[in-house]
Amino acid sequence: MIHRKTSQEIGQMRAAGAVTKAALRHVGRMVKPGVSTLDLDRVAESFIRMHGAVPTFKGYGGFPGSICASVNEQVVHGIPSPERILQEGDVVSVDVGATKDGWVGDNAWTFYVGEPSAEARELCEVTRDCLKAAIEQAVPGNHLGDIGAAVQELAESHGFGVIREYVGHGVGRVMHEDPNVPNYGRRGRGVRLEAGMVLAIEPMITFGSRKVAVGPNGWTVSTVDGSLAAHYENTVAVTDDGPLILTVDDEGPWCPMEGGALA
């Protein structure tokens, strides 16, 4: 069942979204060689709680972290670890969820660790642009297939792989609601979008093959061929006035640092 939100509820979701975006920025500014992914996790949890929210991911289905921190070939669900030390040239995808006053905000960004390689920069820029293109399709009267097609067409035009097994989703009082939001599809197909729907739109793109596998910890998803992956996400409301990004803080919807700036 798809739960459409009222304008008041969307306003409440913006408060949760603001916490997640601010937390994502805060963590992103810490990303540098020598920092562990557990360091990032601890800072994120402290920041989220300090702002009157709780980390949505912690304990969700048994997940041990407050954020997902996925490095290089890891696509999603990387478990923060004191042993995973960021190295010059890495990329790290940080996914942050926060629940505030019963509403969930969910967003992700892929950050460069130091100076990126040419392929890392291209992959991140294209994946970021896939997110932007997908959000532009989140208007009443369009279909889920329009969102997926926008991602797939752009990513595949650059020769990149589009993950099929993991998708975006509805979001509200719980992190995962109907409908699923694939990053592939055909325009005009799938569920028709209506005002009040709130979607976590999250392209997951690989530099090589789209084939992935879950690691021994039962959580972390990585590319089978070891190629780099990137992951970008915003929580977006479908409104009569167009797409409304809910994961926005005082600095805006996009992260103003390498690997994330639109400007």
Buried (B, 14 or more C-beta within 10 A) or exposed (E): EBBBBEEEBBEBBBBBBBBBBBBBBBBBEBBEEEBBBBBBBBBBBBBBBEBEBBBBBBEBEEBBBBBBBBBBBBBBBBBBBEEBBBEEBBBBBBBBBBBBEEBBBBBBBBBBBEEBBEEBBBBBBBBBBBBBBBBBBBBBEBBBBBBBBBBBBBBBEBEBBBBBEBBBBBBBBBBBBEBBBBBBBEBEEBBEBEBBBBBBBBBBBBBBEBBBEEEEEEBBBBBEBEBBBBBBBBBBBBBEEEBBBBBBBEEEBBBEBBBBEEE
